[in-house]
Structure formats: C-alpha cells, structure tokens
Amino acid sequence: MAAPTGARTLTDDAVARLADELLQAAQTGQAIPLISARNPGMTVEDAYAVQAVWADRRRSAGRTVAGRKIGLTSKVMQDATGITEPDYGVIFDDQVVRSGSELPWDQWSNVRVEVELAFELSADLTGPGCTREDVLAATASVIPALEILDAHVEMQGRTIVDTISDNAALGAMVLSGQRFTLSQLEADGVDLRWVGALLSRNGQIEESGVSGAVLGDPVMGVAWLANKLAAHGQALHAGEIILAGSFTRPLWVERGDSIRCEYQGLGEITCQFV
C-alpha cells in the first residue's frame, strides 16, 4: 500500500477541502470515504499538507501542541494495517488524559488502544542527522503511555496517505502518573529495548509486546521523527511529549470496557470507557 513520496500534486484548495472534511468528521463521529481512492495520484507530501492545514485549523481554534505521535513503526502494526512505512501526527492539549480516567467512548470513531512509551523532551531536537545519543541527551523522562486511535477515514483499503491526512489516526494519549528519568531507569537495570507490557481488557490479557519492536529501540522512533520533521521544516521542542510507536497490535474497545496495561518495571495504566 505504498504511495508516491514525491512532490505535491493537489492544489492548496483541494488540500484545504480535505482538511475541513476531516475536521467535520471528527465533530460528527463519521468516517469519510477513502481519500486515496478519490485522489489516486495523491502523494505522501500531499497528505502531510492536509495534516498541516488540519493542525493549523486546530491552533486557530485555541488548541496548543502538547507533542507528537509516531505510527506504524513496528512490524506488528504494519502487518495489522497493511501499511509498510511509519508516519507521524500532532498531539494537542485536549488529547492528553491521565491514567485512571473515565473516557467517553463515543468521543472517538473506530476506537482502539495501543501500548507505547512516551518521551518527554527537555531540549529541542532538530534533524537531519538526529541520532540515538541526541534523543537521550534531550530526554527529561520516559512515561508509560497508551494511545487511543480515532479513525475518520474508512478503514477498509486505507493507504498511507489516508492515515497521514487523518493525523495518523490519533485520538488521545493516556499517560501514566509515573515519570522515569534515564538515570532512574539505568539504576533499576531497565533497558528501553526490553520493556515488556501486558494489555488487558475487562481482566483478560488481550495483547503483549516488547518495546524493541519499535524500530529495534523506541529511542530510534524519536530520532526518526526528528529527521522526518526536518524535511518539512519542523522540529521537536522542549516540553513536548513524543509517543514513540506501538509495540502491540491495536485492541478494539467497546463502551464499558475496562483497560489495564502493566509495564515491566514501570507500573501500570488504567482507564475505563463509558
């Protein structure tokens, strides 16, 4: 399901119309027809242009950027979606929730949950050439996290341009109340490539994974993002929280489901969909 990665093919007006369609879909809870099918020559750069206009609309409405998400970084996620390249999206302040929260299930569309590690930055990260060492030097803390997926484009037949345009299907991120500095993790013998997690729904384990499924090391997910953003004239900034990518398959969630994720050596996250 690869899409052309070359220069833009859509006009500014066409890009704006797609962004507005997605904003409307988020308000109504409805999914729009496949963007890729309606725009067969659409490129990855077109899709990021749609996402950028969508994000500008949200800023104009008073929202502020809380961080970024990286998607489709693990083989299990690529197999689950049929899409074979990573993508990214923007996280706004109203998309950040805390562990233990009751969450309105009907706020999102096609609700699924993924298991991730988040990196809170203490310094800016700018590509190209961002390395693992650069990410570690800029990391204030590592936070266990869940991502709630919210798809506003038809699920069947989606390509990378559909997911990118739809802000990489981000609904919200659920953050643990615990933050861990790199020195704490080192002292406790925690290797960021080997953090295991068990994801349960209503008391039954449904998914499990190891953090190294994300590009071999979730730290490399953050480096990938800094380098990818540089190509679009953007950077990661101090204070932002970066979701490094899921290391489990997405778990479908229904109203009434109770979710719990246990992270090896890093505590747990809980939430209830009501």
C-alpha positions as CSV (number, residue, x, y, z in Angstrom):
1,M,0.0,0.0,0.0
2,A,2.9,2.4,-0.6
3,A,2.0,5.8,-2.1
4,P,4.2,8.1,-4.2
5,T,6.6,10.1,-2.0
6,G,7.4,12.8,-4.5
7,A,6.2,16.4,-4.8
8,R,2.7,17.6,-4.1
9,T,0.0,17.0,-6.8
10,L,-3.0,18.6,-5.1
11,T,-3.8,22.2,-5.2
12,D,-4.0,24.3,-2.0
13,D,-7.7,24.5,-2.3
14,A,-8.0,20.7,-2.6
15,V,-5.8,20.2,0.4
16,A,-7.9,22.7,2.5
17,R,-11.2,20.9,1.5
18,L,-9.8,17.6,2.7
19,A,-8.7,19.1,6.0
20,D,-12.1,20.6,6.5
21,E,-13.7,17.2,5.7
22,L,-11.7,15.6,8.4
23,L,-12.5,18.3,10.9
24,Q,-16.2,17.8,10.2
25,A,-15.8,14.1,10.5
26,A,-14.3,14.5,14.0
27,Q,-17.2,16.6,15.1
28,T,-19.9,14.2,13.8
29,G,-18.1,10.9,14.6
30,Q,-18.5,9.8,11.0
31,A,-15.8,8.3,8.7
32,I,-15.3,9.9,5.3
33,P,-14.8,8.0,2.0
34,L,-11.2,6.9,1.3
35,I,-9.1,10.0,0.4
36,S,-6.7,7.8,-1.6
37,A,-9.5,6.4,-3.8
38,R,-10.8,9.9,-4.6
39,N,-7.3,11.3,-5.3
40,P,-5.4,8.4,-6.9
41,G,-2.3,10.5,-7.7
42,M,-2.0,11.8,-4.1
43,T,1.5,11.7,-2.6
44,V,2.8,11.5,0.9
45,E,3.7,15.2,0.7
46,D,0.1,16.0,-0.2
47,A,-1.1,14.0,2.8
48,Y,1.2,15.9,5.2
49,A,0.0,19.1,3.6
50,V,-3.6,18.1,4.6
51,Q,-2.5,17.3,8.1
52,A,-0.7,20.6,8.4
53,V,-3.8,22.6,7.4
54,W,-5.9,20.5,9.8
55,A,-3.4,21.3,12.6
56,D,-3.5,25.0,11.7
57,R,-7.3,24.9,12.0
58,R,-7.0,23.5,15.5
59,R,-4.4,26.1,16.5
60,S,-6.7,28.8,15.3
61,A,-9.4,27.3,17.4
62,G,-7.3,27.9,20.5
63,R,-5.6,24.5,20.9
64,T,-1.9,24.2,21.7
65,V,0.6,21.4,20.7
66,A,1.4,19.0,23.5
67,G,3.6,16.7,21.5
68,R,3.8,14.3,18.5
69,K,3.0,10.7,17.7
70,I,4.8,8.2,15.6
71,G,2.8,5.5,14.0
72,L,3.4,2.2,12.1
73,T,7.0,1.8,13.5
74,S,6.7,-1.8,14.4
75,K,6.2,-4.9,12.2
76,V,3.1,-5.9,14.2
77,M,1.5,-2.6,13.4
78,Q,2.4,-2.7,9.8
79,D,1.0,-6.2,9.5
80,A,-2.2,-5.0,11.2
81,T,-2.7,-2.2,8.8
82,G,-1.1,-3.4,5.6
83,I,0.9,-0.1,5.5
84,T,4.7,-0.6,5.4
85,E,6.2,2.8,6.3
86,P,6.0,4.9,9.5
87,D,4.0,8.1,9.8
88,Y,3.5,10.9,12.3
89,G,0.8,13.2,13.7
90,V,0.3,16.1,16.1
91,I,-0.9,15.8,19.7
92,F,-2.9,18.7,21.0
93,D,-3.5,19.7,24.7
94,D,-7.1,18.4,24.7
95,Q,-5.9,15.0,23.6
96,V,-3.9,14.3,26.8
97,V,-5.5,12.3,29.5
98,R,-4.3,10.7,32.7
99,S,-4.3,7.1,33.9
100,G,-7.4,6.2,35.9
101,S,-9.7,8.4,33.8
102,E,-13.2,7.6,32.7
103,L,-13.2,8.2,28.9
104,P,-16.3,8.9,26.8
105,W,-16.3,6.0,24.2
106,D,-18.4,7.9,21.7
107,Q,-16.0,10.8,21.6
108,W,-14.0,8.8,19.1
109,S,-14.6,6.7,16.0
110,N,-13.3,3.1,15.5
111,V,-11.9,3.1,19.0
112,R,-8.7,1.1,19.5
113,V,-5.9,1.1,22.1
114,E,-2.2,0.7,21.6
115,V,0.7,0.3,24.0
116,E,3.6,2.7,23.8
117,L,6.4,4.5,25.6
118,A,6.4,8.3,25.6
119,F,9.5,10.6,25.8
120,E,9.2,14.0,27.5
121,L,11.8,16.4,26.0
122,S,13.9,18.8,27.9
123,A,15.6,20.3,24.8
124,D,14.8,20.8,21.2
125,L,15.6,18.0,18.7
126,T,16.3,19.0,15.1
127,G,17.2,16.9,12.1
128,P,18.6,15.9,9.8
129,G,21.2,13.8,11.4
130,C,19.4,13.3,14.8
131,T,20.9,10.3,16.5
132,R,20.0,8.0,19.4
133,E,22.5,9.8,21.5
134,D,20.9,13.2,20.7
135,V,17.5,11.8,21.8
136,L,18.8,10.5,25.0
137,A,20.5,13.8,25.8
138,A,17.2,15.7,25.2
139,T,15.0,13.3,27.2
140,A,13.7,14.6,30.5
141,S,11.7,11.4,31.3
142,V,10.2,8.3,29.9
143,I,6.5,7.8,30.5
144,P,4.4,4.6,30.0
145,A,1.5,5.5,27.7
146,L,-1.5,4.3,25.8
147,E,-2.7,5.7,22.5
148,I,-6.3,5.8,21.7
149,L,-6.9,5.6,18.0
150,D,-9.6,7.6,16.3
151,A,-10.1,7.0,12.5
152,H,-12.1,9.5,10.4
153,V,-11.4,7.7,7.1
154,E,-13.0,4.4,6.1
155,M,-10.9,1.6,7.5
156,Q,-11.1,-0.9,4.6
157,G,-8.5,-0.2,1.9
158,R,-6.7,2.7,3.7
159,T,-3.2,3.7,2.4
160,I,-0.5,5.7,4.0
161,V,-2.0,8.9,2.5
162,D,-5.3,8.2,4.3
163,T,-3.7,7.7,7.7
164,I,-1.3,10.7,7.4
165,S,-4.1,13.0,6.3
166,D,-6.1,11.8,9.3
167,N,-3.4,12.9,11.7
168,A,-2.1,9.3,11.9
169,A,-5.5,8.4,13.5
170,L,-4.6,9.9,16.8
171,G,-7.5,10.2,19.3
172,A,-5.7,10.7,22.6
173,M,-2.7,9.6,24.7
174,V,-3.2,8.2,28.2
175,L,-0.2,9.0,30.4
176,S,1.0,7.1,33.5
177,G,1.3,9.2,36.6
178,Q,4.9,8.0,36.9
179,R,7.8,9.5,35.0
180,F,11.2,7.9,34.9
181,T,14.5,9.7,34.3
182,L,17.1,7.9,32.3
183,S,19.3,7.7,35.4
184,Q,16.5,6.0,37.3
185,L,16.0,3.5,34.6
186,E,19.7,2.8,34.4
187,A,19.9,2.3,38.2
188,D,17.0,-0.1,38.0
189,G,18.5,-2.0,35.2
190,V,15.8,-1.1,32.7
191,D,16.8,-1.5,29.1
192,L,14.5,0.7,26.9
193,R,14.6,-2.0,24.2
194,W,13.3,-4.7,26.6
195,V,10.3,-3.1,28.3
196,G,7.5,-5.7,28.3
197,A,3.8,-4.9,28.6
198,L,0.6,-6.9,29.1
199,L,-2.6,-5.2,27.9
200,S,-5.8,-6.4,29.5
201,R,-9.5,-5.7,28.7
202,N,-12.0,-6.5,31.4
203,G,-9.5,-8.5,33.3
204,Q,-8.3,-10.7,30.4
205,I,-4.9,-10.3,28.8
206,E,-5.5,-9.5,25.1
207,E,-2.1,-8.3,23.8
208,S,1.5,-8.3,24.9
209,G,4.7,-6.9,23.4
210,V,8.2,-5.7,23.9
211,S,9.3,-2.1,23.3
212,G,12.2,-3.1,21.0
213,A,9.5,-4.0,18.4
214,V,9.6,-0.2,17.6
215,L,12.5,0.1,15.1
216,G,14.6,-2.1,17.3
217,D,14.6,0.6,20.0
218,P,11.9,3.2,20.8
219,V,14.5,5.8,21.1
220,M,15.2,5.4,17.4
221,G,11.5,6.2,16.8
222,V,12.0,9.7,18.2
223,A,15.2,10.1,16.2
224,W,13.3,9.0,13.0
225,L,10.6,11.6,13.8
226,A,13.1,14.5,14.3
227,N,14.7,13.7,11.0
228,K,11.4,13.3,9.2
229,L,10.1,16.6,10.5
230,A,13.3,18.3,9.3
231,A,12.2,17.5,5.7
232,H,9.0,19.5,6.4
233,G,10.8,22.4,8.0
234,Q,9.8,21.4,11.5
235,A,11.4,20.2,14.7
236,L,10.6,18.7,18.1
237,H,10.6,21.1,21.0
238,A,11.4,21.1,24.7
239,G,8.4,20.3,26.8
240,E,6.7,18.2,24.1
241,I,5.8,14.5,24.8
242,I,6.5,12.1,22.0
243,L,4.7,8.8,21.5
244,A,7.4,6.6,20.1
245,G,5.1,4.0,18.4
246,S,3.1,1.0,19.4
247,F,4.7,-2.4,20.2
248,T,1.3,-4.2,20.3
249,R,-1.4,-4.7,17.8
250,P,-4.4,-2.3,18.2
251,L,-7.0,-3.6,20.6
252,W,-10.6,-2.8,19.7
253,V,-12.5,-1.2,22.6
254,E,-16.3,-1.0,23.3
255,R,-18.3,1.1,25.6
256,G,-18.0,-0.2,29.2
257,D,-14.6,-1.8,28.6
258,S,-12.0,-1.5,31.4
259,I,-8.4,-1.3,30.2
260,R,-5.3,-2.1,32.2
261,C,-1.7,-2.2,30.9
262,E,1.1,-3.5,33.1
263,Y,4.6,-2.4,32.1
264,Q,7.6,-4.4,33.3
265,G,9.3,-2.4,36.0
266,L,7.3,0.8,35.1
267,G,4.0,0.4,36.8
268,E,0.6,0.4,35.1
269,I,-2.0,2.4,33.3
270,T,-5.8,2.0,33.7
271,C,-8.8,3.6,32.1
272,Q,-12.5,3.0,31.6
273,F,-14.5,3.6,28.5
274,V,-18.0,4.8,29.4
